[in-house]
């Protein structure tokens, strides 16, 4: 079991993006290491604080910010919302934890 309370917001977001943890079988296609490296570079160029910033963006905002295809943006957004929905009952809000709220 992963203690998400002990993880940084970025670590939680990376787990969501790069795994199928908590998802129905076949419902989420995890981001591969190579694709994640490209995504991280795009986020760095756009001055994102970290991967956690994806949690606050809509799919359209991801398309505009990171210049990814709409389908990829939707996939990234679903992965982030999977965490919001799954862990809200555990009071884990990885997307906003860094702000102290």
Residue pairs with C-beta under 8 A, 6 or more apart in sequence:
2 15
2 21
4 12
4 87
4 90
4 92
4 94
5 92
7 15
7 94
8 97
8 98
9 50
9 52
9 94
9 95
9 96
9 97
9 98
10 50
10 51
10 52
12 52
12 83
12 87
12 92
12 94
12 97
13 50
13 51
13 52
13 54
13 55
13 80
13 83
13 94
13 95
14 36
14 51
15 21
16 79
16 80
16 82
16 83
16 94
17 30
17 31
17 36
17 39
17 51
17 54
17 76
17 79
17 80
18 30
18 31
18 32
18 33
18 36
19 30
20 27
20 28
20 30
22 82
22 83
22 86
23 82
28 75
28 78
28 79
28 82
29 75
31 39
31 76
31 79
39 66
39 68
39 76
40 51
42 66
42 67
42 68
43 50
43 51
43 53
43 54
43 66
46 65
46 66
48 54
48 65
49 98
50 98
52 94
52 95
52 97
52 98
54 62
54 76
54 77
54 80
55 80
55 83
55 84
55 94
55 95
55 96
56 95
56 96
57 65
57 77
58 77
59 70
59 73
59 74
59 76
59 77
60 73
62 68
62 73
62 76
62 77
63 69
63 70
63 73
66 73
68 76
80 95
83 92
83 94
83 95
84 93
84 94
84 95
87 93
87 94
93 101
